[in-house]
Each structure stands twice: as structure tokens, then as C-alpha cells.
Amino acid sequence: MSKISLLRVGLLLLVLSTFTFAAKVKHSVWEKGLSFEQYLKKYQVPEEVLESLDGEDALLVSDVENTKRYYELIASNGVLLQALIPVGEELQLHLFKTPKAYKIEVIPVAYQKNTYVSLLSVEKSPHADIINKVKNRGLATEFTRLLKHSVNFRGIQKKDKVAIVYTQKMHLGQPIGVPNIKVAMLESRKKKHYVFKHTDGKYYNEEGKVLVQKYMKKPLNHVRITSHFTNRRFHPVLKRWKAHLGTDFGARRGTPILAAADGKVIFSGWQGGYGKVIKIQHKDGYVTLYAHQSRLKSKTGQRVTQGQVIGYVGTTGRSTGSHLHFGLYKNGRAINPMSMVKFSTGGLTGKDKRAFLNRKKKYTKIINKIFDDNMPSHVWNTVNEIAVSPEMKTYYKNRGW
């Protein structure tokens, strides 16, 4: 967040809490299924406040339901003075009351990012033990997702070892978003199984074979991208933060929309600025979203197969023309849909493989040092156990992390 934005929010909090009905800050969990429009109605905030947002920003309010924690400043008479509601990992909606009316803006989430270590012995399962001992559910889920492609988890025994090096975003003392695992290792039956993240963003095993395949196909037969995914960027002309949590495909009204992969329809109906929407739950925690449809063909609860027609392109909701907004979510976090759409089965070859093997050698040295030195894990919300030591931070920095 820019210094100007931080100062503005801070001053507003100070002024409002000092001069308006002994205001109190409230920390809440977003109610499942609650739309942003319903939230505004709850506090009698006119829905016209959304008109100040442009097309892309207005769509962000449709992604609010994916967040968990948000903050409110409420006067003693129940009037909402200010709210900070995260949208994705890096942006938040800032709703605030002025003497004349409510206003809303999109501002960045202030977070810190650091490198952490986890090292533990298995007692129940790697997933359960990471949650219990490291207090990071996201890390447990991501570790399991990556290692299950090369390890038989049913054969894991007590006292097997898990070692992970990862980066984690922190906001207000809590981990946010999906941890970025750099290298991980599971020692089971005295055999070490590694997973490495390469510079192309993909995960590979020791032989340089990709572990997580891109299994989704295009949601339209003929693709013409009109707007790309962006998580957070400062617009140089508008001088404010922008985001577009999906990919837009231009197409004529009535063009058939295809399911990107096999799955189950978990929502079919109207969703705020997205208009007529279908959401499909897929394997590994992925959910695809197909917005602005003219007509919905699939119903909630229905099983669909890859390539099956689920609806038709339209311009419902906040849309300036006929197109498909295609969104992809991983455990509730918006990610670039194009990162999973193009199917790929090959591993690394030639120059790319040689570069990977050099990187793998450095990664292996780091993870083995953690393992051999029995380095302590970082545990959230504790003071007894620490994060990466200053010496290791320097070591990681020298490796380009």
C-alpha cells in the first residue's frame, strides 16, 4: 500500500474513532453465501455506491464471498463507518462513510513476505501433522497436493520425516494466501522423495519430470482474449490500483460455453456483477467460473464432463459487451486461468534440463542442511519457536529467493 493510502486510512480511522460515538473495530469472518449487495443492505448503505467503480473494479465485489476475514469500524449506534474487505490476496475493498455519503475504493493489502522452514516427524499423517504442529492449513494442503503425484501416502509410517522451505505472505500477524513451496522432501522407509519448483513456476521431481499437469481445456472452441488476468497493478494513467481476476474471451452472444474439465456444478444462477454464472468444482481444490452468460444450461448439483456445453455467451451483469469472463480459483484464491488451460505432458530437455539440474543441486543442499541440522519449524502465533535464522536468510538470498 502506498504511504499516502496508508496515511489516509490511518487518519480516517483515528478521526472517526475519536469523534463519532466511541467507534469500535470489529473483526469478523465473511458469512458463507453472503453477497456484497446483501452486506450493503445490512448496514443500509445505498447500492448506488458501486456506481463509482468502473467495470473491472465493480466485478471485484462478486469475489468477496471467497474471502474469510474482514474488518469494520462501527459506531456505538450501529452505523458502519468503515470496512476493509479483502478480495483475493493482494487487494481489498475500502468502504467508508463521509459527511455526505458512503464511498468505496480498491486499495492494496499491506503484507509482508518471508521465507520459512518446516521440519517434523510424522505421527498421524503429513497433512494432519503440518496443521497441528506448524498451524498452517494452506501449507498442509499444498504439500499434499505436490507430493501425492510421486509418493504413496498410504505407505507412510510414524517417524517418517517432512522438510519444507516456503515463502508465505503475512497480514496482521496471520498467513494469507497459498504458501509458495520452493523445495520439499519426504523421507519414508529411508528413501528421500523431493519436489522442486523451477524458474518456470512448475514443480518437478528429481528426474526433471513435471508433477502437476495442466488438465483443463479452453472454455470456448475459438478463443479471442480481450482482457488478461492481473492480480494487482498500479495503473499509470488512473493512478490507482487495478485488478482483473480472470480472463475475458470475446465471442458472439449465444456461443456455446464448454466445461474446462470434469467436475460438479456447485452454483448456477445470478451473482451480482457477474450476471448469470456457473461454477464448477474440479479435483485438487480447483473451481472454474463462467460469467455474463445469456442462458444457463447446467444446474446446481449436476455432474459435467470436459467439453460439455454448460451455457451460452452473453452480456448479463456489469458488462459492456458480449463476452465470457473465465475465472479459476484454487482453494478460494483467484489464479490465472491460463496457467492450467493448456495441456502439457512433457518434462524438461536440453538446456532447460541442465538449468534445472543446477538449480536442483542448490535446492537439495539447502533442504538436506535443514534436515541434517534438525532446524526448528516456524510456528504461527508462538514465541518459543522462530522463523529462518539470519544466517539462513543470507543463504537463501544468495540463491535468488
C-alpha positions in Angstrom: 0.0 0.0 0.0 1.4 3.5 -0.8 2.3 5.8 2.1 -0.4 8.2 1.0 -3.1 5.5 1.1 -1.9 4.2 4.5 -1.8 7.7 5.9 -5.3 8.4 4.6 -6.8 5.2 6.1 -5.0 5.7 9.4 -6.2 9.3 9.8 -9.7 8.3 8.9 -9.7 5.6 11.5 -8.3 8.0 14.1 -10.7 10.8 13.3 -13.8 8.6 13.1 -13.0 6.7 16.3 -12.3 9.9 18.2 -15.3 12.0 17.2 -18.1 9.5 16.4 -19.9 7.6 19.1 -16.9 5.8 20.6 -16.4 3.7 17.5 -15.1 0.1 17.8 -13.1 -2.0 15.4 -14.8 -5.4 14.7 -13.0 -8.4 13.2 -15.4 -10.9 11.5 -15.5 -13.9 9.2 -17.4 -13.4 6.0 -20.7 -15.3 6.1 -20.8 -18.1 3.5 -23.1 -17.2 0.6 -23.4 -13.5 1.6 -23.2 -11.2 -1.4 -21.7 -7.8 -1.2 -25.0 -6.2 -2.2 -26.6 -8.0 0.8 -23.8 -6.7 3.0 -24.6 -3.2 1.9 -28.3 -3.6 2.6 -27.5 -4.9 6.1 -26.0 -1.5 7.0 -28.4 0.5 4.9 -25.7 1.6 2.5 -27.2 2.6 -0.8 -26.2 0.2 -3.6 -25.5 3.2 -5.8 -22.1 3.4 -4.0 -21.0 0.8 -6.5 -21.5 3.2 -9.4 -18.3 4.9 -8.5 -16.4 1.8 -9.5 -15.5 1.1 -13.2 -16.3 -2.2 -14.9 -13.3 -4.2 -13.8 -13.4 -2.9 -10.2 -17.1 -3.5 -9.9 -16.6 -7.1 -10.7 -14.3 -7.5 -7.6 -17.4 -7.2 -5.4 -18.5 -10.5 -6.8 -15.3 -12.2 -5.5 -15.8 -11.0 -1.9 -17.5 -14.3 -1.0 -14.2 -16.1 -1.4 -12.6 -14.1 1.5 -12.6 -15.1 5.1 -11.6 -12.2 7.4 -12.6 -8.6 7.2 -12.6 -5.6 9.5 -15.3 -3.0 10.3 -15.3 0.3 12.3 -18.8 0.6 13.8 -20.2 3.4 15.9 -22.0 2.7 19.2 -25.3 3.3 17.4 -24.6 0.6 14.9 -23.7 2.8 12.0 -20.9 1.4 9.7 -18.1 3.9 9.5 -15.5 1.9 7.6 -14.9 -1.6 6.3 -11.8 -3.3 4.9 -12.8 -6.4 2.9 -10.1 -8.4 1.2 -10.6 -9.5 -2.4 -8.1 -12.2 -3.3 -4.7 -12.0 -1.7 -3.5 -8.6 -2.6 -6.4 -6.1 -2.9 -9.2 -5.1 -0.6 -12.4 -3.0 -0.9 -12.3 0.1 1.3 -15.8 1.2 2.1 -16.1 4.4 4.3 -18.6 6.9 5.4 -18.1 10.6 4.7 -20.3 13.5 6.0 -22.3 13.4 2.8 -22.3 9.7 1.6 -20.6 6.4 1.6 -17.7 5.9 -0.8 -15.8 2.8 -1.9 -12.3 2.3 -3.4 -9.9 -0.5 -4.2 -6.6 -0.4 -2.3 -3.8 -2.9 -1.9 -3.5 -5.2 1.2 -0.4 -4.4 3.2 1.5 -7.6 3.7 5.0 -8.9 4.4 6.6 -11.9 2.7 9.3 -14.1 4.2 11.0 -17.5 3.8 10.2 -20.2 6.4 11.2 -23.7 7.3 9.1 -26.6 8.4 10.7 -29.9 9.7 8.7 -32.5 11.6 8.3 -36.2 12.2 5.1 -37.9 11.1 2.7 -39.0 13.9 -0.7 -39.2 12.1 -0.1 -38.0 8.5 1.9 -35.2 6.9 -1.3 -33.2 6.3 -2.6 -33.5 9.8 0.8 -33.1 11.4 1.6 -29.9 9.5 -1.8 -28.4 10.6 -1.2 -29.5 14.2 2.4 -28.6 14.6 3.0 -25.7 12.1 -0.5 -24.2 12.3 -0.7 -23.6 8.6 -3.5 -25.4 6.8 -2.6 -23.9 3.5 0.9 -25.4 3.7 -0.5 -28.8 4.6 -2.8 -28.7 1.6 -0.1 -27.5 -0.8 2.4 -30.1 0.4 -0.1 -32.9 0.0 -1.1 -31.7 -3.5 2.5 -31.7 -4.7 3.9 -34.9 -3.1 0.9 -37.1 -3.9 2.0 -37.3 -7.5 5.2 -39.1 -6.6 4.6 -40.7 -3.1 2.2 -43.3 -1.9 0.8 -41.7 1.2 -0.7 -44.9 2.4 2.8 -46.3 2.9 3.9 -43.5 5.2 4.9 -44.6 8.7 5.4 -43.0 12.1 8.7 -41.2 12.5 9.0 -40.5 8.7 10.4 -37.0 8.1 8.9 -34.0 6.3 11.0 -30.9 5.4 9.7 -27.9 3.5 11.2 -24.5 2.6 8.5 -22.0 1.5 7.6 -18.3 1.3 4.5 -17.0 3.0 2.6 -13.7 2.9 1.7 -12.3 6.3 -1.1 -9.8 7.0 -1.9 -8.6 10.6 0.1 -11.5 12.1 -1.7 -14.2 10.1 -0.6 -16.2 7.0 -2.6 -15.3 3.9 -2.9 -17.0 0.6 -1.3 -20.2 -0.6 2.3 -20.7 0.5 4.9 -20.8 -2.2 6.8 -24.0 -1.7 10.3 -23.8 -3.1 11.5 -27.3 -2.2 10.1 -30.1 -0.1 11.2 -33.5 0.9 9.6 -36.5 2.5 11.8 -39.3 3.9 9.8 -42.5 4.0 11.2 -46.0 4.6 14.7 -44.4 4.5 14.1 -43.1 0.9 14.0 -39.4 0.2 11.4 -38.0 -2.2 11.9 -34.5 -3.4 9.8 -31.9 -5.2 11.5 -28.8 -6.7 10.0 -25.5 -8.0 11.8 -24.4 -11.1 12.1 -20.9 -12.6 9.1 -21.6 -15.0 6.8 -21.9 -12.0 6.3 -25.6 -12.4 7.1 -28.4 -9.9 9.4 -31.3 -10.9 10.7 -34.5 -9.3 14.4 -35.5 -9.2 14.4 -36.6 -12.8 13.0 -33.3 -14.1 9.5 -34.6 -14.8 6.7 -32.3 -14.2 4.4 -33.3 -11.3 1.2 -31.3 -11.7 -0.3 -31.5 -15.2 -2.4 -28.8 -16.9 -5.6 -30.8 -17.5 -8.0 -28.1 -18.4 -9.2 -27.2 -21.9 -10.4 -24.0 -23.5 -14.0 -22.9 -22.4 -14.7 -21.8 -26.0 -13.9 -23.5 -29.3 -12.5 -20.3 -30.7 -10.5 -18.2 -28.2 -10.0 -14.4 -28.6 -8.6 -12.9 -25.4 -9.9 -9.3 -24.8 -8.6 -8.9 -21.2 -5.9 -10.8 -19.3 -5.7 -11.8 -15.7 -4.0 -9.4 -13.3 -3.8 -9.8 -9.5 -2.6 -6.3 -8.6 -1.0 -3.5 -10.5 -0.9 0.3 -10.1 -2.5 1.9 -13.2 0.0 4.5 -14.5 -2.8 6.7 -16.0 -5.6 6.3 -13.5 -3.1 6.5 -10.6 -4.9 3.8 -8.6 -4.8 0.0 -8.0 -6.5 -2.3 -10.5 -7.2 -6.0 -10.7 -8.9 -8.4 -13.1 -9.3 -11.8 -11.5 -10.0 -13.8 -14.6 -9.5 -13.9 -18.4 -12.1 -12.4 -20.8 -12.8 -14.0 -24.1 -14.7 -12.0 -26.8 -17.4 -14.0 -28.5 -20.9 -13.5 -30.1 -24.0 -13.8 -28.0 -25.2 -17.5 -27.9 -21.7 -19.0 -28.5 -21.6 -22.4 -26.6 -19.6 -22.4 -23.3 -17.7 -25.6 -22.6 -16.7 -27.1 -19.2 -12.9 -26.8 -19.0 -12.7 -30.1 -17.1 -14.8 -32.8 -15.4 -16.5 -31.7 -12.3 -19.6 -30.9 -10.3 -21.7 -27.7 -10.8 -21.7 -26.0 -7.3 -23.5 -22.8 -8.4 -25.8 -21.9 -11.3 -27.6 -18.6 -11.1 -27.2 -14.8 -10.7 -24.2 -13.4 -8.9 -24.0 -9.7 -8.7 -21.8 -8.0 -11.3 -21.0 -11.4 -12.9 -24.6 -11.7 -14.0 -25.6 -15.3 -14.9 -22.9 -17.6 -13.6 -21.9 -21.2 -13.4 -19.3 -22.5 -11.0 -17.8 -26.0 -11.4 -15.8 -27.8 -8.6 -12.9 -29.9 -10.0 -10.2 -32.1 -8.5 -7.3 -30.7 -6.4 -9.3 -27.8 -5.0 -9.9 -26.0 -8.3 -13.1 -24.2 -9.2 -13.9 -22.6 -12.6 -16.3 -19.7 -13.0 -18.1 -18.8 -16.3 -19.8 -15.4 -16.1 -22.0 -13.0 -18.1 -23.9 -15.9 -19.7 -27.1 -15.2 -21.7 -28.5 -18.6 -20.8 -27.5 -21.3 -18.3 -27.8 -24.9 -19.4 -26.4 -26.8 -16.4 -28.0 -26.8 -12.9 -26.5 -26.9 -9.4 -25.5 -30.4 -8.4 -25.1 -31.7 -11.9 -22.0 -33.6 -13.0 -20.4 -32.4 -16.2 -17.6 -33.7 -18.4 -14.8 -31.8 -20.1 -16.1 -30.1 -23.3 -19.8 -30.4 -22.3 -21.9 -27.3 -23.2 -22.9 -25.7 -19.9 -24.3 -22.4 -21.1 -24.1 -19.6 -23.7 -22.1 -16.4 -24.0 -24.0 -13.2 -23.2 -23.6 -9.8 -21.5 -25.5 -10.1 -18.3 -24.4 -8.3 -15.1 -21.9 -5.5 -15.3 -20.7 -5.9 -18.9 -20.2 -3.6 -21.8 -20.4 -6.2 -24.5 -20.9 -9.9 -25.2 -18.0 -12.0 -23.8 -17.1 -14.8 -21.4 -15.4 -14.0 -18.1 -13.5 -17.1 -17.2 -12.2 -17.4 -13.6 -10.2 -20.0 -11.9 -9.8 -20.5 -8.1 -7.5 -22.7 -6.1 -8.8 -23.3 -2.6 -10.7 -20.0 -2.8 -7.8 -18.0 -4.2 -8.1 -16.4 -7.7 -5.3 -17.5 -10.0 -4.5 -17.0 -13.7 -6.8 -19.4 -15.6 -4.3 -19.7 -18.5 -1.8 -21.4 -16.1 -4.0 -24.5 -16.1 -5.7 -24.4 -19.5 -3.0 -25.6 -22.0 -2.4 -29.3 -21.5 1.2 -30.4 -21.2 2.8 -33.8 -20.6 6.5 -33.4 -21.3 9.4 -32.9 -19.0 12.5 -30.8 -19.3 15.0 -31.4 -22.1 18.3 -30.0 -23.3 19.3 -26.6 -22.0 16.2 -26.3 -19.8 17.0 -29.6 -18.1 20.6 -28.7 -17.5 19.5 -25.4 -15.8 17.0 -27.4 -13.7 19.7 -29.9 -12.6 22.0 -27.0 -11.5 19.1 -25.4 -9.5 18.1 -28.8 -8.1 21.7 -29.3 -6.7 21.4 -26.0 -4.8 17.9 -26.9 -3.6 19.0 -30.3 -2.4 21.9 -28.8 -0.5 19.6 -26.4 1.3 16.9 -29.0 2.2 19.5 -31.5 3.3 21.1 -29.0 5.6 17.8 -28.3 7.3 17.2 -32.0 7.6 20.7 -32.8 8.9 20.8 -29.9 11.4 17.3 -30.5 12.6 16.3 -26.9 12.2 13.2 -25.8 14.1 10.0 -25.1 12.3 8.3 -21.7 12.3 5.0 -22.0 14.1 2.4 -19.2 13.7 1.3 -17.3 16.8 4.1 -18.6 19.1 7.1 -17.0 20.7 9.1 -20.2 21.5 10.0 -21.2 18.0 11.5 -19.0 15.4 11.5 -18.5 11.6 14.5 -18.8 9.4 17.7 -17.7 11.2 19.6 -14.5 9.9 22.4 -16.8 8.6 20.0 -18.9 6.6 18.2 -15.8 5.2 21.5 -14.7 3.8 22.0 -18.1 2.3 18.6 -18.1 0.7 19.1 -14.5 -0.6 22.3 -15.7 -2.3 20.3 -18.4 -4.0 17.9 -15.8 -5.5 15.0 -16.5 -3.2 
